[in-house]
Amino acid sequence: MNWDILEKIFDRALSHSFSRKKFFFTFPTIAACGLLIIFCKILSMGSGDWVTLSLTFLPIFLSSGFLLATGVVLTRVYHHEIKGTSFSFRKVLKRSWQMLMNISYLALPLLLAYLLLWTFMGVFYLLKELPGIGDMIGIVLAFGPFLLVLGAIVLGLFNLIVLFFVTPEAALKTGVKLKLAEAVYLRLKKNIFSNTIMLMVGMIPLVVCLAILYLAAHITGGSFFQDSTPLSLTFQWFFVMLPFCALLTPFVVFFFNFATECFVYSSKKAEEKATPS
């Protein structure tokens, strides 16, 4: 993929991201993910290090199913837009309903893998609390929690890969079938560098927006939410979360739009290579 093509599909994906219908369809999903984060954050207050650490990553994997289902509809809607065919959100949603139920289950393996890492992490915390020898075990086995936290971060990154590459593949081509994983794997294997660049470019607006919003929320929480009770803190974060998610929504839409563009481009390129000259 050359720079001109990348610039063209980036601009086209961005121009179709600020849609009122897409906003009102996507915002409830982002808000639900925000509620999960707030719930886990409040739940971790006053808890031990193991619970706090686990609840930091848990909302990411719980939100995957919602985002996958939302991404399928956004992908199909955007595909109709770039093809210039008539469509309605209601019809697309009705035709995609069964797939929404099926694709949401793709998030379960990642969630189960994280819960397994969480369980192993609890073993290390338990060994560390043993009287007499706990401190020594904590020193010798310090590499264990490091590897488990690293594994949780890698799972989170893999979750982004699934959202970017699996969603358009399932929505436009293979559906939620056994060959879905094989098709995505072959696509990634053939063009590792190009697919990595596509993923990074697709994440840039989302990551920049998320970083700015998180910084603003962190400063607000540190300066304005001090000495608040858990109940008032919950409502404060809830009302901060609403504009946070609203501002983030167009960039989530762009993420799936750009994923669709990259999938269509890769599919056409593969077909051209397969066609004998």
N, C-alpha and C positions, 0 to 999 in steps of 0.2 A: 504494500500500500504506500503510494507516494504522498507527499505533503498536500498536493492539491485535492486529492480524493478525501484525505483525512479532514481537511478544512471544510470541504463541501458537506460531508455527512455530519460533521460536528455542528455546523451552522444550521443545517436543516433540522437536526434533532433538537437543538436549542430553541429554534423558532416555533416548534410544535409543543414545547413544554409548558407554556403559559396559557393554558386553555382552562376556561371556567368549568367545563364539564369534567375534564380530567382532574382538576383541583378538588371538586366536590366528591368525586369518586375515590381519590387517593387519600385525601385528608383524614377520613375516619380510620383508615388502616394505620397511618402514621401516628394518629392520636392514640389508638389502641396500644401501639408499641410504646409510646410515651408513658401511658398508664402503667404498663408492665414495669418499666424502668423505675417509675416513682414508687410503685408498690414494693419492689425489691429493695430500693434505697431506704424506704422507711422501715421495712422489715429488718434490715441489717443494723439499724441504729441500736447500740448497746449490746450487739451480739459479739461473739468471739471472732478471731481473725479468720478461722476456717469458713464460717458462715458468711462473713462479710466478703471474702474473696470469691466464694462460689456465687453469691448473689450479684456480683459485679458482672459476671459473664452470662449468667442464666438468661436474662432478658433477650440477649442477642439471638440465642438459639430458639427461644420461644417465639420470637417475632418472625423467624424465617418462613414458617408456613403461611402466615398472613401476607408477607411480602411476595412470596412465590405466586400465590393465588392472584394477588393484585397485579403482579407483573405480567401474567398471562393475558389478562384483559387489556392492559395498556399496550402490550405488544401487538395484539390483534387489531386494536383500534388504530394504532400508529401505522400498521401495515396497510390498512384500508386508506389512511390519509395519504401516504406517499404513492399509492397506486391510483388514487383519485376516484375510488369507487364509493358509492353511497353506503352509509351504515348508520346504525343508531346504537347507543350504549346498551339500551335494553335488549336488543336482539343479540348483540355480541355477548352480553352477560348470560343470556338465556342459553345460547349455544355452547357456552364455555362452562356451564355449571358443573357438569360431571367431571370435567378436567380439573376444575378448581378444587374439588373434593379429593381427587386423586393426587394432584401435584403437591398439595399441602403435606401429604404423608412423606414426601421426600426429605422433609426437615427432621423426621424422626431419627434416622441413623446418626446425624450430627448431634442431636440432643442426647441420645443414649450414649454416644461416645464421650460427650462432656460429663454426663452423670457418672460414667465409669472413672474418668479422671478425678472427679470430685471425691468419689469414694476412696480412691488411692491416696489422695491428698489428706483425707481424714485419718488414714492409718498413720501417716507421718506425724500429724499433729498429736495423735494419741500416744505414739512412741515417745515423742518429745516431753510429754507430761508424766512419764514414768518416774516415780521417786528414786533418787539416787543416781540412776544411769541415764535419765532423760536428756540432760544437757549434753552429755557425751554423744549420745545417739544423734541428737540434733546437729551436732558439729560434723560428725562423720557422714551422715546421710543428707547433708545440706543440698547435695546435687539433685536429690529426688524431687523436692518441691519445685526446684528450678526447672527441671525437665517437664514436670506436670503443668506448670504455668505456661511454659513455652508451648506445650501441646495444646493448651486451651487457646492461646493466641493464634496458632497455626490453624486450628479448627475454625476460628472466627474469620481468618483470611480465606479459608477454603469455602466458607459460607458465602462470601462475596463472589468467589469464582462461580459457585453454583447459581447464584442469582443472575450473574451476567451472561453465562454461557448456556445454562440449562433452560432458563425461562424461554428465550426465543426458539430454541430447538424444539421444546415440547409444544409451544403455542402454534408454531407455523409448519412443523414438519412431521416429527415422529410421534407426537403425543406422549402420554405417560406409559411407556412400554419398556420391556426389558432391553430393547436395543437402544434406548435413549442414552444410557451411560456409555455404551460402546461408540455411538455416533459422536458424542461430545468428546470422548477420549481421543478418537481418531482426528477430530478437528483440531484439538489442542496439540496433539503430537506432531502433526504435519507442519504447523507454522507457530512454533513456540514463541519466537521473538515478536512476530506480528500480533499475535493474540495477547501477549503481555503488554505491548504498547497500547493496544485497543483498550484493555482493561484499565490501565493507568490513566489514559486520557478520559475515559468515561467516568472515572472516580474523582478527577480533579475538581470540577465544580461542586460536587457533593461534599468532598472532604474539606474544601475551603469554606463553604457555607457552614458546615457542621462545626468546624473549628472556631469560627467567629461567633456563632450562636452559643457554643459551649463556653467560650471565654466570657461572653456577656452574662450568661446564666451563673457561672461560677463566681464572678465578681458580685453579682446581685445577691447570691446566696450568702457570700461571706460578709457583706456589708449591711444588708437589709434584713436578713432572716435570723440574725443572732438572737439568742435567748427566747426562741419560739418553742412552744410545746409541740409534741409529735403531731397532734391533731391539726393545729394551725399551720405547721410546717407542711403537712400533706396538702392542705388546700392552697397554700402559697405556691408550692411547686406545681400543683395542678393548673393554676391560672397562669403561671409562667410557661408551662408546657404547651398551652393552646397556641399562642403566637409563635412559639419556637417551632412547633410542628407545621403551622401554616406557612411560615417562611421557608421551611425545609422542603415542603411538598413539591414545588416545581423542579427542584434539583433531583428528587427521587424519580419524577416523571422523566427527566432528561436521561437519567441513568438507564432506564429501560428503553427509551427511544434510541439511544446510542447503541445499546446492546443489540437492538433489532437491526439497526443499520449495519453493524459489523457482521451480524449473522447473514444478512442478505448479500453483502459484499463477498464474504467468504464462500457462500454457497455458489454464487455466480463464478467466482474464480476457480472453484473446484470443478464446476461443470465445463468451463472452458479448457481446463487441463485434460479433462477426461474425453473431450470431443477431439477426434483425430483431425488434423489439418489436411 
